[in-house]
Amino acid sequence: MISKSEIQSLIVLMDDPDPFVQESINKRFVELGENVVPLLDEYRVDLKKGEEKSRVNELIHSLTFEGLQTDFTDALENGVKNRKDLESIIFMLSRFGNPTIDTKHYKKKLDHFAEMVAPSIRYKLDERKKAKQLFKFVFEDLNFSGDQQDYHNPENCFLDSVIDNRKGLPICLSMIVMFIARRLDLPVFGINMPIHFMLTYIGDREEFLVDPYDNGAVVSYDQCYFFLKKNNIVPKPDYFQMASDLDILVRTIRNLIQSYERKEQFERVEDLKRLLSTAELYIG
C-alpha cells in the first residue's frame, strides 16, 4: 500500500528536470495504476496552488482514461436502448471530469427529486398541468438554470456538476428534466435543434416545445424558426424531430470538446474525440 506522504513525495519529484527521475516517477504511477487515484484525489483536495492542482488533475486523468474508454465502449456495445441506459452512460462520461464520482449518489438524487414532485403531479390529471408542474419544480423549486456567466465551462456539460451547481447547458438541463420524467412516466423528450437543444412534451392530447434555458418556458415553432434564421440557419423539419439517446450522447461529447478547446486543453480534446468516434460508430 502506498501512503499519502509517498504520493506527496512523488508529486514533488515530478518537477525534477532530470529525465531519469521523470521516467522513474511516471513508471511508478503506471505501476500503481487506478488504485492510487483515491489517494491522489484526497491529496488534490488539500492543494491551494492552481498549477500543482492542475498537474495532479492531469495525472489522475492519465491513470483513469483508459479504464473509462473501455467501460464506455462496453456500454455502447451492450446498447443504449432507453433513457435508463442513456442516464448510465452520461454519468459514466462524468468520470472524464470527475474520475472518483459516486454515480449511485447522483442517481439517488434524481430518485429523490422524482419523489419530491410526484405527489403534485399525481393529482393533476390535465397533461399540460402535469408538464408545467414538472418544469416549475425543476426550474423554480430546485432552481436549475442556464449558466449565464461561464457558459463554456466544462462543468456545465457534466451531469454531476450540473446537479451540484444547479447550472448547465440546455442539453444537460434537458437531461435533468428527462431523467426525472422517466421516473414519473411522463413523456418528455429532447429535440436536437441546432445551436440550442430543446425539450418537447408529447402526451395523448398535448404536444408543445419547452426551452430549458429559459426556465422551462413554453415556446412556439415560429419562435424557433425565427431563432434559427437569426443565426443564419435555414429551418428544416428534421431539426424538430425527437432526439435519439445516442444523438444526445454525441451532442454532449461535442459540447465538451468545444469547452476544452476554449480552455486550450488539447490533450483532453483528443481523448474526447476518441470517445466521440466510438459513439458515432453506433449511430444508425
C-alpha positions in Angstrom: 0.0 0.0 0.0 1.2 3.5 -0.8 0.9 6.3 1.7 -0.2 9.8 1.3 3.3 11.0 2.2 4.8 8.9 -0.6 2.2 10.4 -3.0 3.3 13.9 -1.9 7.0 13.0 -2.5 6.3 11.6 -5.9 4.4 14.7 -7.0 7.1 17.0 -5.7 9.7 14.9 -7.7 7.6 15.5 -10.9 9.2 19.0 -11.0 12.7 17.5 -11.2 14.2 18.3 -14.6 16.3 15.1 -14.7 14.7 12.9 -17.4 15.7 9.7 -15.5 13.8 11.0 -12.4 10.8 11.9 -14.6 10.8 8.4 -16.2 11.0 6.7 -12.8 8.1 8.7 -11.4 6.0 8.0 -14.4 6.8 4.3 -14.2 5.9 4.2 -10.5 2.5 5.8 -11.1 1.8 3.4 -14.0 2.6 0.5 -11.6 0.3 1.9 -9.1 -2.5 2.4 -11.7 -6.0 3.4 -10.8 -5.6 2.0 -7.2 -3.7 5.2 -6.3 -6.4 7.6 -7.6 -8.4 7.9 -4.3 -5.2 9.0 -2.5 -4.4 11.4 -5.3 -7.9 12.8 -5.1 -7.6 13.2 -1.4 -4.2 14.9 -1.8 -5.6 17.2 -4.5 -8.4 18.5 -2.2 -5.8 19.9 0.1 -3.8 21.7 -2.6 -4.1 25.5 -3.0 -1.8 26.3 -5.8 -3.6 26.2 -9.2 -0.6 24.8 -11.1 0.1 22.0 -8.7 -3.6 21.1 -8.6 -3.7 21.0 -12.4 -0.8 18.7 -12.5 -2.5 16.3 -10.2 -5.7 16.5 -12.2 -3.8 15.6 -15.4 -2.1 12.7 -13.5 -5.5 11.3 -12.3 -6.9 11.7 -15.9 -3.9 9.8 -17.4 -4.4 7.0 -14.9 -8.1 6.6 -15.4 -8.9 7.5 -19.0 -8.1 4.0 -20.4 -10.5 2.4 -17.9 -13.2 5.0 -18.8 -12.7 4.4 -22.5 -13.0 0.6 -22.0 -16.2 0.9 -20.0 -17.6 3.5 -22.4 -17.1 1.1 -25.4 -18.5 -1.8 -23.4 -21.6 0.2 -22.6 -22.1 1.1 -26.3 -21.7 -2.5 -27.3 -24.4 -3.5 -24.9 -26.6 -0.9 -26.4 -28.1 2.5 -25.3 -31.7 1.4 -25.8 -33.6 3.6 -23.4 -33.4 6.6 -21.1 -32.1 4.5 -18.3 -29.2 3.4 -20.4 -28.6 7.0 -21.5 -28.5 8.1 -17.9 -25.9 5.5 -17.0 -23.6 6.3 -19.9 -24.0 10.1 -19.3 -22.9 9.6 -15.7 -20.1 7.4 -17.0 -19.0 10.3 -19.2 -18.9 12.4 -16.0 -15.9 10.4 -15.0 -13.9 12.3 -17.6 -14.2 15.4 -15.4 -14.6 13.6 -12.0 -12.9 10.2 -12.1 -13.9 9.4 -8.5 -17.6 10.2 -9.0 -20.1 8.3 -6.9 -22.7 7.5 -9.6 -25.1 5.9 -7.1 -25.2 9.1 -5.1 -26.3 11.2 -8.1 -28.8 8.6 -9.3 -30.3 8.6 -5.8 -30.6 12.4 -6.0 -32.6 12.1 -9.2 -34.7 9.5 -7.4 -35.3 11.9 -4.6 -36.2 14.7 -7.0 -38.8 12.5 -8.6 -40.2 11.5 -5.2 -40.5 15.2 -4.2 -42.6 16.2 -7.2 -44.6 13.0 -7.6 -47.5 13.9 -5.3 -48.2 17.2 -7.0 -48.2 15.6 -10.4 -50.3 12.5 -9.4 -53.4 14.6 -8.8 -53.2 16.9 -11.8 -54.9 15.0 -14.5 -54.6 17.6 -17.2 -51.5 16.8 -19.3 -50.4 20.4 -19.6 -50.7 21.0 -15.9 -48.7 17.8 -15.2 -45.9 19.0 -17.5 -45.9 22.6 -16.2 -45.7 21.3 -12.6 -42.6 19.3 -13.5 -40.9 22.2 -15.3 -41.8 24.5 -12.4 -40.3 22.0 -9.9 -37.0 21.7 -11.8 -36.5 25.4 -12.8 -38.2 27.2 -9.9 -38.2 24.9 -6.8 -34.9 23.2 -7.5 -33.6 26.4 -9.2 -31.8 24.7 -12.2 -30.9 27.4 -14.7 -28.5 28.1 -17.6 -25.1 29.4 -16.8 -25.1 33.0 -18.0 -21.7 33.9 -16.6 -19.5 31.0 -17.8 -21.4 29.2 -20.5 -18.5 27.2 -21.9 -17.2 25.9 -18.6 -16.9 22.1 -18.9 -18.7 21.7 -15.6 -21.9 22.8 -17.5 -21.6 19.5 -19.5 -21.0 17.0 -16.7 -24.3 15.9 -15.1 -22.9 15.5 -11.6 -21.6 19.1 -11.7 -24.9 20.3 -13.1 -26.8 18.7 -10.2 -24.4 20.1 -7.7 -24.2 23.6 -9.1 -27.8 23.8 -10.5 -26.3 25.3 -13.7 -25.7 23.8 -17.1 -26.1 23.9 -20.9 -29.5 23.5 -22.4 -28.9 19.8 -23.2 -27.8 19.0 -19.6 -30.7 20.9 -18.1 -32.9 18.9 -20.5 -31.5 15.6 -19.3 -32.2 16.5 -15.7 -35.9 17.0 -16.7 -36.0 13.9 -18.9 -34.4 11.7 -16.2 -36.8 12.9 -13.6 -39.7 12.5 -16.1 -38.6 8.9 -16.8 -39.1 8.1 -13.1 -42.6 9.6 -13.3 -43.6 8.0 -16.6 -44.1 11.4 -18.2 -43.5 11.8 -22.0 -40.7 14.4 -22.0 -38.1 14.1 -24.8 -35.3 16.0 -26.3 -35.2 18.0 -29.6 -31.8 18.2 -31.2 -32.3 21.6 -32.7 -29.1 23.3 -34.0 -27.3 25.7 -31.5 -30.0 25.3 -28.9 -31.2 21.9 -27.5 -34.9 21.9 -26.7 -37.5 19.8 -24.9 -40.8 18.6 -26.0 -43.8 17.1 -24.1 -45.7 14.6 -26.2 -48.9 13.5 -24.5 -52.1 11.9 -25.8 -53.8 15.3 -26.2 -51.0 17.8 -25.7 -47.7 18.4 -27.6 -45.5 21.5 -27.1 -41.9 22.7 -27.1 -40.1 23.9 -24.0 -36.9 26.0 -23.7 -34.7 24.5 -20.9 -32.5 27.6 -20.9 -35.5 29.9 -20.3 -36.7 28.3 -17.1 -38.9 25.8 -18.9 -40.9 28.4 -20.9 -43.3 27.0 -23.5 -42.3 28.3 -27.0 -43.8 28.0 -30.4 -42.3 26.6 -33.6 -42.5 30.0 -35.1 -40.2 31.3 -32.3 -37.7 28.5 -33.0 -37.8 29.3 -36.8 -37.1 32.9 -36.0 -34.2 32.0 -33.7 -32.6 29.7 -36.4 -33.0 32.3 -39.1 -31.5 34.9 -36.9 -28.5 32.6 -36.5 -28.2 32.1 -40.3 -29.7 28.6 -40.2 -32.4 27.6 -42.6 -35.1 25.8 -40.6 -35.8 22.2 -41.6 -38.4 19.8 -40.3 -35.6 17.4 -39.3 -34.4 19.9 -36.7 -37.6 19.3 -34.7 -37.6 15.5 -34.6 -37.2 13.7 -31.3 -33.5 13.2 -30.5 -32.4 9.6 -30.1 -30.5 8.7 -26.9 -27.2 8.3 -29.0 -27.9 11.8 -30.6 -28.0 13.2 -27.1 -24.8 11.4 -26.0 -22.9 12.5 -29.1 -24.0 16.2 -28.8 -22.9 16.2 -25.1 -19.4 15.0 -26.1 -19.2 17.6 -28.8 -20.1 20.3 -26.3 -17.3 19.1 -24.1 -14.9 19.2 -27.0 -15.8 22.8 -27.6 -15.4 23.7 -23.9 -11.9 22.1 -23.6 -10.9 23.7 -26.9 -11.7 27.1 -25.5 -9.6 26.3 -22.5 -6.8 25.1 -24.8 -6.6 21.7 -23.1 -5.9 19.9 -26.3 -4.9 16.6 -24.8 -8.3 16.4 -23.2 -9.8 17.3 -26.6 -8.1 14.4 -28.3 -9.3 12.0 -25.6 -12.8 13.2 -26.1 -12.5 12.8 -29.8 -11.7 9.2 -29.2 -14.9 8.8 -27.2 -16.8 10.7 -29.9 -15.5 8.4 -32.7 -16.6 5.4 -30.7 -20.1 6.7 -30.0 -20.6 7.8 -33.7 -20.0 4.2 -34.8 -23.2 3.1 -33.1 -25.5 5.8 -34.7 -27.6 4.0 -37.2 
